[in-house]
Amino acid sequence: MQNEIPLEISILAASLESILCTEDLLNRPSRPPDYKVENSALVALTSALADSPQTILQTLADKVLEVLQADSAGLSLLTKDEKRFYWAAIAGAWQPHIGGGTPRDFGPCGDVLDHNRSMLFTHWERRYPYLSTAIPLADEVLLAPFYVNGKSVGTIWAIAHSNRRKFDAEDLRLLESMGRFASVAYQAVGSIEDLKSEIVAREKAEGELRQLTVDLEEQVRLRTEELEQRNAQLADAKSELSQLNRRATAGELSAAIAHEINQPLTGIVTMANAFGKDTHVKTSTDVNKLIRTVLGLVYIDLRKHTIESKVNLSKQLPPIIGNEVQLEQVILNLVMNAIESMNLAAQPRVLSIKSEITERNGIQVSIADTGSGIDPANLYRVFEPMFTTKARGMGLGLSICKSIIESHKGRIWVTAGSPRGSIFQFEFASKSGHHGAAVAASDHIRQTHPCRYNPSRMQLRRSRSPQL
């Protein structure tokens, strides 16, 4: 439970008259004055004054709680600037709120001082909404003015948190009696100066806290401006990439732009490297090296989405004749699709990448995820141009991946993972192979995976909407 009660709650408040029931004190069943209880309380206050004058206020709160058989009791004093009341002592259920307070110009203590008389409130949170956060709520509250040097500077109060306890006129007499004694005792020892010093220190701390808040707000403002500037730079970068995409020959780099436009940092680095090289020259290429390069690019994304990577690369994998930029972009596109498919997936989230030599000395790469799978209704469409299930996708990524793989005399297909997810695979001849080997490889795919691949339309089996 927090000490401070928020003062900024703005709710249409009830009128003062609607929550006052002071006149009820006279109409409730009366009882004779209990001087024995009163004298016992005054003796306790006298002992506290002699033994430890600094605790007189807390002793008063304890005795009010005991004598009035209240649920909570306490003492409120005005701060030095007279803008708010400080709860200097509290006993009972509200004790954790000690050090809190209420505003001078809109609160029960302020109303008591303004009228200079004792008051009985019922459900005061209806008029002072900020008191609705002070738990437990007050069913009835009896307040009496508290004086120092003849000046009303606070209140002494008792709270009933349920309707089982109803205050009466005798309770008010006892409350005012203990308040008068405490005032005289407090003035006699000059302890009020110590209390003022404490209040000053608290106000200083509050001032420092306010300044800290101002400083933090300034830092937030500067940080917001910095982020807005970066967003503007990012928007410019996206626009530039879009222009480069329109100018790119053969369209093979569209996969990078379409897919990476929503992955700006990775995309910018990759595209900068891509446009610095010839995208048509085919040379001896190490596919394992390309896979490791891509894993380095997506390292932050894997950490961000708590995805485990399992990599099994064949050490005997022969080189192929291909374009490094294009093939790297294919691998990057498929890996980013796999990462996106696992953004909202349950654990474990695993990205598995494997390279191996086929029976005909070709090369096969598989990229598997543990996402939720592809919707069976969309299996045959995943490699179609302009088809996408993404809210902001362009539907070019997998289509261009297919085009690049086929330009390397290869094949690409997808199957469902087990127990969930997807497995994208592509295969082509090694450097030592030839076109006939690639054709034989495609025949092998048709024979071993008759439902996975059709050259005219990729009819595939998966159980989730593709991350294209």
C-alpha positions as a printed NumPy array, in Angstrom:
array([[  0.   ,   0.   ,   0.   ],
       [  1.433,   3.365,  -1.013],
       [  1.743,   6.338,   1.3  ],
       [  0.896,   9.082,  -1.131],
       [ -2.718,   9.549,  -2.219],
       [ -2.996,  10.858,  -5.811],
       [ -4.56 ,  14.307,  -5.903],
       [ -5.113,  14.61 ,  -9.649],
       [ -8.207,  12.374, -10.006],
       [-10.87 ,  14.443, -11.725],
       [-14.42 ,  13.189, -11.153],
       [-17.643,  15.123, -10.644],
       [-17.726,  15.437,  -6.847],
       [-20.737,  15.35 ,  -4.521],
       [-21.626,  18.38 ,  -2.43 ],
       [-20.302,  18.83 ,   1.107],
       [-23.824,  18.726,   2.534],
       [-24.491,  15.326,   0.921],
       [-21.691,  13.626,   2.879],
       [-22.032,  15.486,   6.221],
       [-23.966,  13.803,   9.02 ],
       [-22.723,  15.777,  12.052],
       [-26.266,  16.388,  13.271],
       [-26.778,  12.63 ,  13.524],
       [-24.434,  12.597,  16.53 ],
       [-27.181,  14.216,  18.593],
       [-29.901,  11.888,  17.318],
       [-28.085,   8.659,  17.989],
       [-28.478,   6.794,  21.288],
       [-26.605,   8.712,  23.986],
       [-24.391,   7.377,  26.772],
       [-23.037,   9.063,  29.877],
       [-19.518,  10.558,  29.805],
       [-16.879,   7.917,  30.454],
       [-14.447,   9.936,  32.566],
       [-12.527,   6.843,  33.601],
       [-11.572,   6.052,  30.025],
       [-10.826,   9.72 ,  29.39 ],
       [ -8.563,  10.019,  32.446],
       [ -6.709,   6.833,  31.512],
       [ -5.995,   8.235,  28.071],
       [ -4.805,  11.566,  29.491],
       [ -2.451,   9.753,  31.879],
       [ -0.952,   7.876,  28.961],
       [ -0.464,  11.126,  27.093],
       [  1.173,  12.686,  30.142],
       [  3.584,   9.749,  30.426],
       [  4.47 ,  10.044,  26.757],
       [  5.09 ,  13.762,  27.229],
       [  7.494,  13.083,  30.087],
       [  9.283,  10.074,  28.602],
       [  9.403,  10.874,  24.889],
       [  7.836,  14.172,  23.836],
       [  8.683,  13.516,  20.192],
       [  6.156,  10.638,  20.11 ],
       [  3.219,  12.587,  21.541],
       [  1.358,  12.674,  18.204],
       [  1.638,   8.931,  17.598],
       [  0.597,   8.276,  21.197],
       [ -2.428,  10.474,  20.612],
       [ -3.367,   8.485,  17.456],
       [ -3.001,   5.2  ,  19.347],
       [ -5.202,   6.436,  22.198],
       [ -7.883,   7.775,  19.877],
       [ -8.002,   4.369,  18.175],
       [ -8.329,   2.654,  21.561],
       [-10.731,   4.983,  23.321],
       [-13.126,   5.462,  20.385],
       [-12.848,   1.813,  19.365],
       [-12.182,   3.015,  15.819],
       [-10.673,   1.114,  12.916],
       [ -8.172,   3.864,  12.093],
       [ -7.152,   7.133,  13.749],
       [ -4.65 ,   9.849,  13.069],
       [ -3.522,  13.458,  13.032],
       [ -3.218,  15.812,  10.049],
       [ -1.043,  18.951,  10.088],
       [ -0.732,  21.733,   7.541],
       [  2.545,  21.964,   5.656],
       [  4.584,  25.154,   5.964],
       [  3.244,  26.56 ,   2.695],
       [ -0.325,  25.69 ,   3.849],
       [ -1.094,  23.983,   0.554],
       [ -1.701,  20.47 ,   1.851],
       [ -2.19 ,  18.388,   4.98 ],
       [  0.484,  15.965,   6.107],
       [ -0.571,  12.802,   7.955],
       [  1.916,  13.025,  10.802],
       [  0.605,  10.088,  12.845],
       [ -1.747,   7.18 ,  12.026],
       [ -2.853,   4.112,  13.966],
       [ -4.941,   1.139,  12.858],
       [ -5.78 ,  -0.077,   9.36 ],
       [ -4.598,   3.131,   7.697],
       [ -1.166,   3.057,   9.352],
       [  0.585,   2.191,   6.035],
       [ -0.65 ,   5.564,   4.69 ],
       [  1.423,   7.535,   7.204],
       [  3.247,  10.343,   5.441],
       [  0.473,  10.786,   2.883],
       [ -2.035,  13.599,   2.929],
       [ -4.734,  15.662,   1.247],
       [ -4.885,  19.113,  -0.416],
       [ -5.76 ,  22.144,   1.752],
       [ -8.2  ,  23.704,  -0.7  ],
       [-10.261,  20.562,  -1.419],
       [-10.356,  18.028,   1.374],
       [-12.143,  17.063,   4.592],
       [ -9.468,  18.611,   6.838],
       [ -9.7  ,  21.862,   4.9  ],
       [-13.485,  21.936,   5.312],
       [-13.142,  21.399,   9.079],
       [-10.645,  24.27 ,   9.383],
       [-12.744,  26.53 ,   7.159],
       [-15.816,  25.981,   9.372],
       [-13.711,  25.829,  12.558],
       [-15.781,  23.018,  14.029],
       [-15.874,  19.258,  14.31 ],
       [-17.58 ,  17.313,  11.532],
       [-18.819,  13.778,  10.882],
       [-18.469,  12.535,   7.294],
       [-19.895,   9.474,   5.593],
       [-18.3  ,   7.992,   2.482],
       [-16.151,  11.051,   1.897],
       [-14.722,   9.58 ,  -1.31 ],
       [-17.937,  10.718,  -3.029],
       [-16.792,  14.333,  -2.616],
       [-13.034,  13.787,  -2.543],
       [-12.445,  11.15 ,  -5.285],
       [ -8.727,  10.816,  -4.536],
       [ -9.647,   9.189,  -1.21 ],
       [-11.127,   6.245,  -3.147],
       [ -7.555,   4.969,  -3.486],
       [ -7.041,   4.941,   0.295],
       [ -7.862,   1.351,   1.216],
       [ -9.818,   0.292,   3.203],
       [-12.497,   2.848,   2.421],
       [-14.032,   4.919,   5.213],
       [-17.67 ,   4.373,   6.134],
       [-17.695,   7.177,   8.762],
       [-15.013,   9.697,   9.721],
       [-15.122,  11.956,  12.781],
       [-12.795,  14.995,  12.615],
       [-12.024,  17.718,  15.172],
       [ -9.811,  20.803,  14.662],
       [ -6.285,  20.66 ,  16.08 ],
       [ -4.752,  23.844,  17.506],
       [ -1.215,  25.116,  18.09 ],
       [ -0.729,  28.505,  19.777],
       [ -4.43 ,  29.159,  19.37 ],
       [ -4.285,  28.668,  15.617],
       [ -6.085,  25.799,  13.902],
       [ -3.376,  23.993,  11.955],
       [ -4.733,  20.466,  11.549],
       [ -7.262,  17.869,  12.554],
       [ -7.494,  14.819,  14.747],
       [ -9.69 ,  12.057,  13.327],
       [-11.153,   8.592,  13.803],
       [-12.428,   6.258,  11.054],
       [-14.946,   3.412,  11.007],
       [-14.35 ,   1.269,   7.915],
       [-17.688,  -0.539,   8.167],
       [-21.204,   0.306,   9.323],
       [-20.863,  -1.891,  12.41 ],
       [-19.422,   1.148,  14.238],
       [-21.373,   4.414,  14.476],
       [-19.846,   7.371,  16.309],
       [-21.911,   9.295,  18.87 ],
       [-21.71 ,  12.528,  20.871],
       [-19.525,  10.925,  23.564],
       [-16.993,   9.931,  20.919],
       [-16.822,  13.551,  19.771],
       [-16.333,  14.779,  23.366],
       [-13.481,  12.336,  23.949],
       [-11.87 ,  13.215,  20.612],
       [-11.923,  16.945,  21.301],
       [-10.659,  16.425,  24.874],
       [ -7.609,  14.452,  23.731],
       [ -6.993,  16.964,  20.966],
       [ -6.879,  19.858,  23.473],
       [ -4.492,  18.018,  25.786],
       [ -2.18 ,  17.054,  22.959],
       [ -2.099,  20.637,  21.709],
       [ -1.101,  22.029,  25.113],
       [  1.486,  19.307,  25.701],
       [  2.966,  19.748,  22.253],
       [  3.364,  23.497,  22.679],
       [  4.847,  23.087,  26.176],
       [  7.915,  21.217,  24.935],
       [  8.378,  23.259,  21.768],
       [  8.24 ,  20.112,  19.624],
       [  6.387,  21.913,  16.921],
       [  9.69 ,  23.28 ,  15.588],
       [ 11.019,  19.781,  15.152],
       [  7.899,  18.854,  13.247],
       [  8.276,  21.928,  11.051],
       [ 11.848,  20.885,  10.259],
       [ 10.598,  17.473,   9.272],
       [  7.968,  19.017,   7.042],
       [ 10.568,  21.3  ,   5.447],
       [ 12.788,  18.311,   4.742],
       [  9.871,  16.466,   3.189],
       [  8.997,  19.459,   1.03 ],
       [ 12.618,  19.662,  -0.07 ],
       [ 12.53 ,  15.997,  -1.043],
       [  9.281,  16.559,  -2.904],
       [ 10.865,  19.504,  -4.699],
       [ 13.825,  17.368,  -5.724],
       [ 11.44 ,  14.675,  -6.892],
       [  9.524,  17.223,  -8.96 ],
       [ 12.787,  18.421, -10.492],
       [ 13.781,  14.852, -11.235],
       [ 10.429,  14.37 , -12.94 ],
       [ 11.024,  17.486, -15.041],
       [ 14.48 ,  16.198, -16.001],
       [ 13.102,  12.793, -16.936],
       [ 10.377,  14.4  , -19.033],
       [ 13.035,  16.422, -20.855],
       [ 15.038,  13.264, -21.515],
       [ 11.918,  11.556, -22.835],
       [ 11.226,  14.528, -25.087],
       [ 14.755,  14.488, -26.507],
       [ 14.625,  10.728, -26.977],
       [ 11.282,  11.036, -28.762],
       [ 12.703,  13.649, -31.122],
       [ 15.691,  11.4  , -31.808],
       [ 13.416,   8.444, -32.6  ],
       [ 11.271,  10.605, -34.869],
       [ 14.403,  11.711, -36.722],
       [ 15.519,   8.101, -37.113],
       [ 12.069,   7.12 , -38.347],
       [ 12.288,   9.861, -40.961],
       [ 15.706,   8.58 , -42.038],
       [ 14.311,   5.063, -42.203],
       [ 11.418,   6.257, -44.358],
       [ 13.935,   7.893, -46.728],
       [ 15.913,   4.651, -46.855],
       [ 12.771,   2.691, -47.68 ],
       [ 11.94 ,   5.135, -50.455],
       [ 15.44 ,   4.842, -51.894],
       [ 15.267,   1.046, -51.794],
       [ 11.924,   1.182, -53.591],
       [ 13.477,   3.258, -56.38 ],
       [ 16.416,   0.871, -56.645],
       [ 13.961,  -2.006, -56.914],
       [ 12.227,  -0.401, -59.899],
       [ 15.566,   0.131, -61.633],
       [ 16.996,  -3.337, -60.889],
       [ 17.44 ,  -5.412, -64.085],
       [ 15.951,  -8.902, -64.495],
       [ 13.921,  -8.367, -61.308],
       [ 15.902, -10.891, -59.257],
       [ 16.654,  -8.399, -56.488],
       [ 12.944,  -7.673, -55.942],
       [ 12.842, -10.481, -53.396],
       [ 15.23 ,  -8.585, -51.167],
       [ 13.324,  -5.334, -51.415],
       [  9.841,  -6.82 , -51.068],
       [ 10.777,  -8.977, -48.127],
       [ 13.282,  -6.739, -46.386],
       [ 11.311,  -3.472, -46.622],
       [  9.865,  -4.41 , -43.232],
       [ 13.274,  -5.536, -41.965],
       [ 15.05 ,  -2.198, -42.676],
       [ 18.382,  -2.619, -40.926],
       [ 19.113,  -6.074, -42.37 ],
       [ 17.711,  -5.032, -45.728],
       [ 19.776,  -1.878, -45.997],
       [ 23.028,  -3.752, -45.245],
       [ 22.173,  -6.584, -47.637],
       [ 21.03 ,  -4.327, -50.468],
       [ 24.073,  -2.093, -50.092],
       [ 26.279,  -5.17 , -50.544],
       [ 24.117,  -6.434, -53.394],
       [ 24.267,  -3.279, -55.48 ],
       [ 28.017,  -3.156, -55.01 ],
       [ 28.377,  -6.42 , -56.964],
       [ 27.447,  -7.77 , -60.39 ],
       [ 24.184,  -9.688, -59.932],
       [ 24.576, -11.639, -63.176],
       [ 28.076, -13.097, -62.919],
       [ 28.149, -16.745, -61.847],
       [ 31.269, -18.132, -60.243],
       [ 32.323, -21.009, -58.039],
       [ 30.232, -20.533, -54.89 ],
       [ 30.427, -22.046, -51.408],
       [ 26.801, -22.484, -50.266],
       [ 27.825, -23.179, -46.647],
       [ 29.601, -19.823, -46.56 ],
       [ 26.441, -18.084, -47.772],
       [ 24.412, -19.79 , -45.018],
       [ 26.877, -18.64 , -42.34 ],
       [ 26.751, -15.074, -43.716],
       [ 22.945, -15.043, -43.493],
       [ 23.018, -16.403, -39.938],
       [ 25.253, -13.502, -38.986],
       [ 22.775, -11.029, -40.483],
       [ 19.787, -12.459, -38.582],
       [ 21.559, -13.033, -35.25 ],
       [ 19.752, -10.101, -33.555],
       [ 16.358, -11.265, -34.871],
       [ 16.941, -14.76 , -33.476],
       [ 17.821, -13.344, -30.058],
       [ 14.896, -10.905, -30.117],
       [ 12.328, -13.665, -30.723],
       [ 14.095, -16.278, -28.511],
       [ 14.627, -18.646, -31.439],
       [ 17.139, -21.489, -31.182],
       [ 19.158, -22.204, -34.323],
       [ 20.259, -25.717, -35.265],
       [ 22.744, -25.798, -38.141],
       [ 24.006, -28.987, -39.8  ],
       [ 26.243, -28.194, -42.768],
       [ 27.954, -30.938, -44.729],
       [ 31.748, -30.524, -44.633],
       [ 32.032, -32.377, -47.953],
       [ 29.606, -30.022, -49.72 ],
       [ 31.061, -29.268, -53.179],
       [ 30.973, -25.768, -54.67 ],
       [ 28.382, -24.812, -57.266],
       [ 28.394, -22.437, -60.215],
       [ 26.133, -19.577, -59.184],
       [ 25.692, -15.92 , -58.345],
       [ 26.554, -15.305, -54.678],
       [ 24.35 , -12.205, -54.32 ],
       [ 21.251, -13.934, -55.686],
       [ 21.692, -17.169, -53.763],
       [ 22.469, -15.325, -50.522],
       [ 19.239, -13.358, -51.006],
       [ 17.259, -16.595, -51.481],
       [ 18.631, -18.02 , -48.231],
       [ 18.038, -14.744, -46.386],
       [ 14.452, -14.547, -47.645],
       [ 13.641, -18.101, -46.564],
       [ 15.299, -17.629, -43.155],
       [ 13.443, -14.369, -42.48 ],
       [ 10.171, -16.049, -43.488],
       [ 10.899, -18.809, -40.978],
       [ 11.661, -16.268, -38.224],
       [  8.473, -14.319, -38.925],
       [  6.413, -17.518, -38.858],
       [  7.594, -18.138, -35.278],
       [  6.989, -14.613, -33.913],
       [  3.797, -15.669, -32.134],
       [  4.451, -19.401, -32.014],
       [  4.718, -21.326, -28.76 ],
       [  8.047, -22.581, -27.481],
       [ 10.204, -24.246, -28.492],
       [ 11.01 , -21.97 , -31.444],
       [ 13.666, -23.657, -33.557],
       [ 15.234, -22.644, -36.869],
       [ 16.928, -25.66 , -38.501],
       [ 19.239, -25.281, -41.511],
       [ 20.848, -28.26 , -43.22 ],
       [ 23.048, -28.687, -46.287],
       [ 23.832, -32.078, -47.774],
       [ 24.949, -33.899, -50.905],
       [ 22.227, -35.643, -52.887],
       [ 22.486, -39.143, -54.337],
       [ 23.414, -37.667, -57.74 ],
       [ 26.188, -35.516, -56.264],
       [ 23.921, -32.46 , -56.252],
       [ 23.453, -30.001, -53.395],
       [ 20.336, -29.722, -51.258],
       [ 19.571, -27.072, -48.612],
       [ 16.63 , -27.276, -46.201],
       [ 15.33 , -24.479, -43.942],
       [ 12.785, -25.595, -41.326],
       [ 10.822, -23.73 , -38.652],
       [  8.446, -24.636, -35.822],
       [  5.774, -22.1  , -36.714],
       [  2.098, -22.928, -37.065],
       [  2.327, -24.098, -40.675],
       [  0.757, -23.127, -44.021],
       [ -2.98 , -23.152, -44.659],
       [ -3.641, -26.158, -46.961],
       [ -5.824, -23.915, -49.147],
       [ -2.762, -21.829, -50.016],
       [ -0.249, -24.635, -50.603],
       [ -0.265, -24.434, -54.394],
       [ -0.052, -20.638, -54.402],
       [  2.957, -19.871, -52.212],
       [  5.334, -19.433, -55.176],
       [  2.895, -17.408, -57.295],
       [  3.863, -13.771, -57.996],
       [  1.916, -11.143, -55.994],
       [  0.373, -13.732, -53.669],
       [  0.768, -12.978, -49.947],
       [ -1.034, -13.432, -46.643],
       [  0.925, -10.677, -44.921],
       [ -0.809,  -7.423, -44.026],
       [  2.003,  -5.395, -45.608],
       [  3.578,  -7.974, -47.932],
       [  4.034,  -7.584, -51.693],
       [  3.944, -11.281, -52.593],
       [  7.212, -11.295, -54.536],
       [  9.605, -12.978, -52.104],
       [  9.011, -16.678, -52.783],
       [  8.18 , -16.075, -56.434],
       [ 11.569, -14.499, -57.051],
       [ 13.295, -17.14 , -54.916],
       [ 11.817, -19.727, -57.291],
       [ 12.962, -17.703, -60.314],
       [ 16.53 , -17.447, -58.978],
       [ 16.744, -21.15 , -58.14 ],
       [ 15.397, -22.119, -61.575],
       [ 17.901, -19.769, -63.261],
       [ 20.548, -21.915, -61.557],
       [ 18.976, -25.071, -63.058],
       [ 17.569, -26.008, -59.69 ],
       [ 14.24 , -26.743, -58.017],
       [ 12.541, -25.419, -54.848],
       [  9.647, -26.94 , -52.892],
       [  8.031, -26.918, -49.454],
       [  6.654, -29.604, -47.137],
       [  4.96 , -29.62 , -43.757],
       [  7.156, -29.942, -40.679],
       [  6.583, -32.425, -37.876],
       [  4.837, -31.91 , -35.518],
       [  4.377, -28.347, -36.83 ],
       [  5.993, -25.758, -39.003],
       [  7.332, -25.827, -42.563],
       [ 10.393, -27.06 , -44.432],
       [ 11.542, -25.146, -47.517],
       [ 14.103, -27.   , -49.647],
       [ 16.008, -26.255, -52.838],
       [ 18.362, -28.412, -54.85 ],
       [ 20.69 , -28.03 , -57.823],
       [ 23.735, -29.585, -59.396],
       [ 27.227, -29.071, -57.959],
       [ 30.097, -27.449, -59.823],
       [ 31.188, -30.882, -61.055],
       [ 27.661, -31.764, -62.2  ],
       [ 25.838, -30.748, -65.392],
       [ 22.369, -29.93 , -66.625],
       [ 21.517, -33.576, -67.026],
       [ 22.194, -34.133, -63.371],
       [ 19.839, -31.285, -62.505],
       [ 17.12 , -32.817, -64.699],
       [ 17.698, -36.179, -63.05 ],
       [ 17.433, -34.476, -59.686],
       [ 14.094, -32.957, -60.651],
       [ 12.902, -36.394, -61.787],
       [ 13.995, -37.737, -58.409],
       [ 11.917, -35.021, -56.691],
       [  8.867, -35.954, -58.754],
       [  9.288, -39.621, -57.935],
       [  9.94 , -39.233, -54.217],
       [  7.658, -36.235, -53.602],
       [  4.851, -36.528, -56.229],
       [  2.538, -34.224, -54.207],
       [  5.139, -31.641, -53.387],
       [  6.049, -30.253, -56.775],
       [  4.43 , -29.428, -60.088],
       [  6.416, -27.212, -62.498],
       [  3.296, -25.243, -63.425],
       [  1.997, -24.749, -59.878],
       [  3.558, -25.676, -56.547],
       [  1.   , -27.946, -54.873],
       [  2.253, -28.231, -51.322],
       [  1.026, -29.461, -47.983],
       [  1.22 , -27.164, -44.914],
       [ -1.017, -26.142, -42.05 ],
       [ -0.468, -22.403, -41.624],
       [ -0.733, -19.137, -43.533],
       [  2.676, -18.594, -45.21 ],
       [  5.054, -15.971, -44.014],
       [  5.769, -14.617, -47.516]])
